[in-house]
Amino acid sequence: MPDAGPPDVPVPKLVGLMAVDARQAAREHSVLVAAADRDDFDQVTVEYVVRQYPLPGVEVPRDAVVTVWFDLGEGEGGGGGAGVRVPRAPGPRGGGMRRELGEPDEPPTRAGSFSPCP
């Protein structure tokens, strides 16, 4: 009977961990970890994982590679990466005097005003 190979293992949750902790968690769960956005991943320690693939809980073969992405920490590039998005305030609302358009040969009148009856 052919050997079925090593059993699949669940991918650990690496998002939110510092790089050093993500590497340790990967080792403990029998998967490898690689950084898509860092060539010096083996030296990275304090950056936090902000995204990973495959997602946590997915069953993968033992020693499969989990890819992670980082957000730089304070003092190491200004906290770039994903960052926090601040919603923009809506543009100015229409206000002030509005004019209604009259019939084609009539001058416009102010909204809410009325013309005296003849």
C-alpha positions as CSV (number, residue, x, y, z in Angstrom):
1,M,0.0,0.0,0.0
2,P,1.5,3.4,-1.0
3,D,2.4,5.8,1.8
4,A,-0.2,8.6,2.1
5,G,2.4,11.1,3.3
6,P,2.2,13.4,6.3
7,P,-1.3,14.5,7.4
8,D,-2.5,18.0,6.6
9,V,-2.3,20.6,9.3
10,P,-4.5,23.7,10.0
11,V,-2.9,27.1,9.2
12,P,-2.4,29.1,12.4
13,K,-3.7,32.7,12.8
14,L,-0.7,34.9,12.2
15,V,-2.5,38.2,11.7
16,G,-1.8,40.5,14.7
17,L,1.4,38.8,15.7
18,M,4.9,40.3,15.5
19,A,7.2,38.8,12.9
20,V,9.2,36.9,15.5
21,D,6.0,35.4,17.0
22,A,4.6,34.6,13.6
23,R,7.7,32.6,12.7
24,Q,7.5,30.7,16.1
25,A,3.7,30.0,15.6
26,A,4.4,28.7,12.1
27,R,7.1,26.3,13.4
28,E,4.8,25.0,16.2
29,H,2.1,24.3,13.6
30,S,4.4,22.6,11.1
31,V,4.1,25.2,8.4
32,L,6.7,27.5,6.9
33,V,6.2,31.3,6.6
34,A,7.4,33.8,4.0
35,A,6.9,37.5,3.7
36,A,5.7,38.8,0.3
37,D,6.8,42.4,1.1
38,R,10.0,41.9,3.0
39,D,13.3,40.5,1.5
40,D,14.9,40.5,5.0
41,F,12.1,38.5,6.7
42,D,14.5,36.4,8.7
43,Q,15.7,39.6,10.4
44,V,12.3,41.3,10.9
45,T,11.2,41.2,14.5
46,V,8.7,43.9,15.6
47,E,6.6,44.5,12.5
48,Y,3.0,43.2,12.8
49,V,1.4,40.8,10.4
50,V,-1.6,42.5,8.8
51,R,-2.6,39.9,6.2
52,Q,-1.9,36.2,5.5
53,Y,-2.7,33.6,2.9
54,P,-4.0,30.9,3.3
55,L,-6.4,32.0,5.9
56,P,-6.4,30.6,9.5
57,G,-7.9,27.1,9.9
58,V,-7.4,26.1,6.2
59,E,-5.9,22.6,6.1
60,V,-2.6,22.5,4.2
61,P,0.1,19.9,3.7
62,R,2.7,19.8,6.5
63,D,5.6,22.2,5.6
64,A,3.4,24.3,3.3
65,V,4.3,28.0,3.0
66,V,2.0,30.6,4.5
67,T,2.6,34.0,3.0
68,V,2.3,37.1,5.3
69,W,2.3,40.9,4.8
70,F,3.4,43.5,7.3
71,D,2.7,47.0,8.4
72,L,5.8,48.8,9.6
73,G,5.9,49.8,13.2
74,E,6.5,53.2,14.7
75,G,10.0,54.5,14.1
76,E,10.6,52.1,11.3
77,G,9.3,53.9,8.2
78,G,6.5,55.9,9.7
79,G,3.8,53.2,10.1
80,G,3.2,52.8,6.4
81,G,1.5,49.9,4.8
82,A,-2.2,49.3,5.4
83,G,-2.6,52.1,7.9
84,V,-5.9,53.5,9.1
85,R,-8.1,55.3,6.7
86,V,-9.9,58.4,8.0
87,P,-13.2,59.0,6.4
88,R,-13.5,62.2,4.4
89,A,-16.0,64.8,5.3
90,P,-18.8,65.2,2.7
91,G,-18.5,68.0,0.3
92,P,-20.3,71.3,1.0
93,R,-24.0,71.0,0.8
94,G,-26.0,73.3,-1.5
95,G,-27.3,76.2,0.4
96,G,-28.0,79.9,0.1
97,M,-30.6,81.3,-2.2
98,R,-31.8,79.0,-4.9
99,R,-33.7,80.2,-7.9
100,E,-36.5,78.5,-9.6
101,L,-36.6,78.6,-13.4
102,G,-39.5,80.3,-14.8
103,E,-41.2,79.7,-18.1
104,P,-38.9,80.2,-21.1
105,D,-39.4,83.9,-21.5
106,E,-39.8,84.8,-17.8
107,P,-37.0,85.9,-15.5
108,P,-36.2,83.4,-12.7
109,T,-37.8,84.0,-9.2
110,R,-36.5,83.2,-5.8
111,A,-37.5,79.9,-4.3
112,G,-40.3,80.4,-1.8
113,S,-41.2,83.8,-3.1
114,F,-44.4,84.6,-5.0
115,S,-45.3,87.0,-7.6
116,P,-48.2,89.4,-6.8
117,C,-51.3,88.6,-8.7
118,P,-52.4,91.2,-11.3
